[in-house]
Amino acid sequence: MNFASFYLTKYSAARHDDCVHAVLQMRICYMKTGSTIDFNHVCKRYGEVTALHDFSLSVEAGEFITILGSSGSGKTTALNALAGFMSISSGDIRIAGKSVADLAPERRNLGMVFQNYSLFPHMSVAENVAFPLRMRGVPRKDIDGKVRRALQAVRLDTYFARMPRELSGGQQQRVAIARAIVFEPPVLLMDEPLGALDLKLREALQFEIKSIQHQLGCTVVYVTHDQREALAMSDRIVVLRDGCIAQVGTPLEMYDRPCSRFVAQFIGQTNLFSATVDAPGYISIPGLGVSWSDARASSTAGSHFVSVRPEHLARRSCGDDEVRIDVTLDEAIFLGDVIDFSARHSSGMAVHFRESRSPSATQLHRGDAVSLAFSPRASALVPDL
């Protein structure tokens, strides 16, 4: 049973009182300290299948960390294990230094937001947001103020009496966020909360979620398959692959210094050129007929790729410390402020580059010969993993 089903099934028969719908202009005043989280060698097995393998991760108090991976990578398994909605096969999970591996979900004091909102359809906005407080036995005299503050945080403080069916998808997700934060949890779990929304709304809510997290100071564990969301919102990113951690780092580290071919491809767009490391201290890309002296080659062996982001390939005169690539333009994709170009080297190798919109960029056409240059310092040498 997933978290949403558990939540709805366990509490759907509870009785609810009416909420006050008046709007008060009150300053948001939440707790300012989140909790640390530690996964210690956590494994989750389903028979012969290992969904999570030796998963170890320490999350700082107040950190926004994103678990990023494709379908089946283990990201939701990790989140559900933290939430308590599935047991772990081995290892331990600690929140604020205390083991929660044997605690029921409702005793872990975690807020959670789901992709499908999981609002009670028969309850008003205010009643939905008040629900976790009632389940915790919070006195009614304290509930109204907490509900108002939570709805103010998500900019829905005039929607107290609305029913979920009267709200847009984005508004419903804001209500779900308000419900998750109303009891001031030290940790907020978010399971692909923007996945059901259109692009513009997703981008708007990214800023709002970060703003809310800064107000609360809580620790956020965010799960997504969308690498753009991860780059935009995270303090750190955990990339999962087949139940194992592929890399952990800041968005800048993940983008500029991927540790493997897989991570370089998974985080953002890139050109991956099959490379050889030649002694002493040389890297070459046989398919492009280029090579250069590089300190990274002195301590590296095995099969490798050079990762060059499209924005690091530029139409300019090649400097002494740069690498030149001559290509023929195939396609141009206009994206408003930038233009993405697809080109091809004489060897047949595909090359992608990106430019800001300019008169010269808009005048490029299919079949044009283009000379590109990149600095090796802006590239990453990654193993074939």
HELIX and SHEET records of a PDB file:
HELIX    1   1 PHE A    3  TYR A   11  1                                   9    
HELIX    2   2 LYS A   75  ALA A   83  1                                   9    
HELIX    3   3 PRO A  105  ARG A  107  5                                   3    
HELIX    4   4 VAL A  125  MET A  135  1                                  11    
HELIX    5   5 ARG A  140  ALA A  153  1                                  14    
HELIX    6   6 PRO A  164  GLU A  166  5                                   3    
HELIX    7   7 GLY A  169  ILE A  181  1                                  13    
HELIX    8   8 LEU A  199  LEU A  216  1                                  18    
HELIX    9   9 GLN A  227  MET A  233  1                                   7    
HELIX   10  10 PRO A  251  ASP A  256  1                                   6    
HELIX   11  11 ARG A  261  PHE A  266  1                                   6    
HELIX   12  12 ALA A  295  SER A  299  5                                   5    
HELIX   13  13 PRO A  310  HIS A  312  5                                   3    
HELIX   14  14 PRO A  359  THR A  362  1                                   4    
HELIX   15  15 PRO A  376  ALA A  378  5                                   3    
SHEET    1   A 4 VAL A  49  VAL A  59  0                                        
SHEET    2   A 4 ILE A  37  TYR A  46 -1                                        
SHEET    3   A 4 SER A  90  ILE A  95 -1                                        
SHEET    4   A 4 LYS A  98  SER A  99 -1                                        
SHEET    1   B 6 LEU A 110  VAL A 113  0                                        
SHEET    2   B 6 VAL A 187  ASP A 191  1                                        
SHEET    3   B 6 THR A 219  THR A 224  1                                        
SHEET    4   B 6 PHE A  64  LEU A  68  1                                        
SHEET    5   B 6 ARG A 236  ARG A 241  1                                        
SHEET    6   B 6 CYS A 244  GLY A 249 -1                                        
SHEET    1   C 5 VAL A 290  SER A 293  0                                        
SHEET    2   C 5 TYR A 282  ILE A 285 -1                                        
SHEET    3   C 5 ASN A 271  ASP A 278 -1                                        
SHEET    4   C 5 HIS A 304  VAL A 308 -1                                        
SHEET    5   C 5 ALA A 380  PRO A 383 -1                                        
SHEET    1   D 4 ALA A 350  SER A 356  0                                        
SHEET    2   D 4 VAL A 338  HIS A 345 -1                                        
SHEET    3   D 4 VAL A 323  PHE A 334 -1                                        
SHEET    4   D 4 ALA A 369  PHE A 374 -1                                        
END                                                                             
